[in-house]
């Protein structure tokens, strides 16, 4: 199920938490490349941006239930 291809940003900014939240599932995991339909390079940039945002406490490491 590919769902994000239309409005994919050219660059993933770690400060843009709203955009990064679209690529995180309800359990706090980064969505796989099959669901995001990003290129390999974009998926790596996304993962790096999410990890940086988590380190700066802009995104949670895990969700609270």
C-alpha positions as CSV (number, residue, x, y, z in Angstrom):
1,X,0.0,0.0,0.0
2,X,1.9,3.1,-1.2
3,X,0.5,6.3,0.0
4,X,2.9,9.2,0.3
5,X,4.3,9.7,-3.2
6,X,2.3,12.8,-4.3
7,X,3.3,15.3,-1.6
8,X,6.8,14.1,-0.8
9,X,9.1,17.0,0.2
10,X,12.4,17.5,-1.6
11,X,14.3,17.6,1.7
12,X,13.3,16.3,5.1
13,X,14.0,18.9,7.8
14,X,14.3,17.5,11.3
15,X,12.7,20.7,12.7
16,X,9.5,20.0,10.7
17,X,7.9,17.6,13.2
18,X,4.5,17.7,11.5
19,X,5.8,16.3,8.3
20,X,7.9,13.7,10.0
21,X,5.0,12.4,12.0
22,X,3.3,11.3,8.7
23,X,6.1,8.8,8.3
24,X,5.9,7.3,11.8
25,X,3.4,4.5,12.6
26,X,1.2,4.6,15.8
27,X,3.9,2.6,17.7
28,X,6.6,5.1,17.0
29,X,8.4,3.1,14.3
30,X,9.6,4.6,11.0
31,X,7.4,3.4,8.2
32,X,9.2,1.0,5.8
33,X,10.2,2.0,2.2
34,X,7.3,-0.1,0.8
35,X,4.7,2.0,2.5
36,X,6.4,5.4,2.1
37,X,7.3,4.7,-1.6
38,X,10.4,6.9,-1.3
39,X,13.6,6.3,-3.0
40,X,16.4,4.7,-1.0
41,X,18.2,8.0,-0.7
42,X,15.0,9.8,0.5
43,X,14.4,7.0,3.0
44,X,17.8,7.4,4.4
45,X,17.3,11.2,4.7
46,X,14.0,10.6,6.4
47,X,15.4,8.2,8.9
48,X,18.2,10.6,9.7
49,X,15.8,13.5,10.2
50,X,13.5,11.5,12.4
51,X,16.5,10.3,14.6
52,X,17.7,13.9,14.9
53,X,14.3,15.1,15.9
54,X,14.0,12.4,18.5
55,X,17.3,13.4,20.0
56,X,16.2,17.0,20.3
57,X,12.9,15.9,21.8
58,X,10.8,17.2,18.9
59,X,9.5,13.6,18.4
60,X,8.9,10.9,20.9
61,X,11.1,7.7,20.8
62,X,8.0,5.6,21.7
63,X,4.3,6.4,22.0
64,X,2.7,6.3,25.4
65,X,-0.3,4.0,25.8
